[in-house]
Amino acid sequence: MNKEQIAQIYARSESYIIPQDVQSRITGSTLDLRALKFLGALIEAIGPVTWMEFGSGLSTFFTARLLGADSNAHIYSVDHSDYYMAQTQNACREHKNITFFYAPISPYRHKLKSFLTYKSDYAVKIPDGVKFDVVLIDGPLGFRYGREAPLYQIASHLKPETIIVLDDAGREPEQRAIANWRRVWRDKVSVEFFPGHKGLAVIQIHEPAIAQSFPFHGSEIWKSWYGVQERLEAEGGKIALLYSFIFFFRSTLERVRGIFPTLFKKIKKYIRLK
Ligand SMILES: C[S@@+](CC[C@H](N)C(=O)[O-])C[C@H]1O[C@@H](n2cnc3c(N)ncnc32)[C@H](O)[C@@H]1O
């Protein structure tokens, strides 16, 4: 979809009618009316879709109404809170084509940079051939965890046409996420920004499989690792700190093994011989 088509859908969505029972569920923690209108008009324009969303809630309830009865559509919904996810599952219980993933906030590493984001186990449960038509990023909590990392976790399920909708895109953490995606995928990232309440961005990555190997600077990597540790300490105390050390050690080892496979095999053989 090109720039003009996205802008047309956004303009048209102004007059999209959101059902009253969906409107009555809008709160400060859900998508706002303008964002829901855009999603409604987007589905109207592109038809049954494979939908991925980060942050379940009203968006799930709304898209399930539009897509839930269509056997050609499927919704994947990820949430860090089992409490809120259970509420959403209950509200959507009559729809069969939704897969919910409970993914508590955990350390995650991408290209050496550390994040606190959704536990990435869910991503391996998505069948290999699945490519998303739409990805809605409305979680995790932007100011606390940022919204950059989820896109890395599902990068193998993106296609050049995937429409990525980032809610609250006018805020600083979301702006930073966009800037970093641009460093990872360079000029293959196109962004349409619609200022509204907290802003909405529509992003496409034209060659999602081609990413920079080392997009982040050393100091930034170190800062991210330190930041994750600090937050883990604040949220979980010493056990979390220990966990983060184990995580760091394991993922560094895996990285080294990836870069120097032969050297690693030789060391292993040498240790076995001794
Ligand atoms: C920005 S909200 C958005 C969730 C969803 N996309 C929506 O439109 O409602 C992010 C998080 O709030 C939590 N949440 C869901 N429903 C909630 C509610 N009724 N009150 C407070 N938080 C809620 C969920 O854990 C969710 O991941």
The ligand as a MOL file (V3000), in Angstrom:
LIG
                    3D

  0  0  0     0  0            999 V3000
M  V30 BEGIN CTAB
M  V30 COUNTS 27 29 0 0 0
M  V30 BEGIN ATOM
M  V30 1 C -2.5600 0.5110 25.9240 0
M  V30 2 S -3.5020 -0.8020 26.6090 0 CHG=1
M  V30 3 C -4.2440 -1.2770 25.1540 0
M  V30 4 C -4.8490 -2.5930 24.9690 0
M  V30 5 C -5.7020 -2.7660 23.7250 0
M  V30 6 N -4.9840 -2.6230 22.4900 0
M  V30 7 C -6.9170 -1.8820 23.7450 0
M  V30 8 O -7.2050 -1.2230 22.7450 0
M  V30 9 O -7.6070 -1.8880 24.7520 0 CHG=-1
M  V30 10 C -2.2130 -1.7960 27.0860 0
M  V30 11 C -2.4700 -2.7650 28.2350 0
M  V30 12 O -3.4870 -2.3810 29.1340 0
M  V30 13 C -4.0070 -3.5560 29.7790 0
M  V30 14 N -5.4540 -3.4800 29.7810 0
M  V30 15 C -6.3430 -4.1230 29.0230 0
M  V30 16 N -7.5860 -3.7890 29.3770 0
M  V30 17 C -7.4690 -2.9040 30.3990 0
M  V30 18 C -8.3830 -2.1950 31.2170 0
M  V30 19 N -9.6860 -2.3460 31.0480 0
M  V30 20 N -7.9020 -1.3680 32.1780 0
M  V30 21 C -6.5770 -1.2160 32.3580 0
M  V30 22 N -5.6610 -1.8700 31.6070 0
M  V30 23 C -6.0980 -2.7070 30.6470 0
M  V30 24 C -3.5350 -4.7580 29.0020 0
M  V30 25 O -2.6170 -5.4850 29.7880 0
M  V30 26 C -2.8830 -4.1210 27.7820 0
M  V30 27 O -1.7800 -4.8080 27.3490 0
M  V30 END ATOM
M  V30 BEGIN BOND
M  V30 1 1 1 2
M  V30 2 1 2 3
M  V30 3 1 2 10
M  V30 4 1 3 4
M  V30 5 1 4 5
M  V30 6 1 5 6
M  V30 7 1 5 7
M  V30 8 2 7 8
M  V30 9 1 7 9
M  V30 10 1 10 11
M  V30 11 1 11 12
M  V30 12 1 11 26
M  V30 13 1 12 13
M  V30 14 1 13 14
M  V30 15 1 13 24
M  V30 16 1 14 15
M  V30 17 1 14 23
M  V30 18 2 15 16
M  V30 19 1 16 17
M  V30 20 1 17 18
M  V30 21 2 17 23
M  V30 22 1 18 19
M  V30 23 2 18 20
M  V30 24 1 20 21
M  V30 25 2 21 22
M  V30 26 1 22 23
M  V30 27 1 24 25
M  V30 28 1 24 26
M  V30 29 1 26 27
M  V30 END BOND
M  V30 END CTAB
M  END
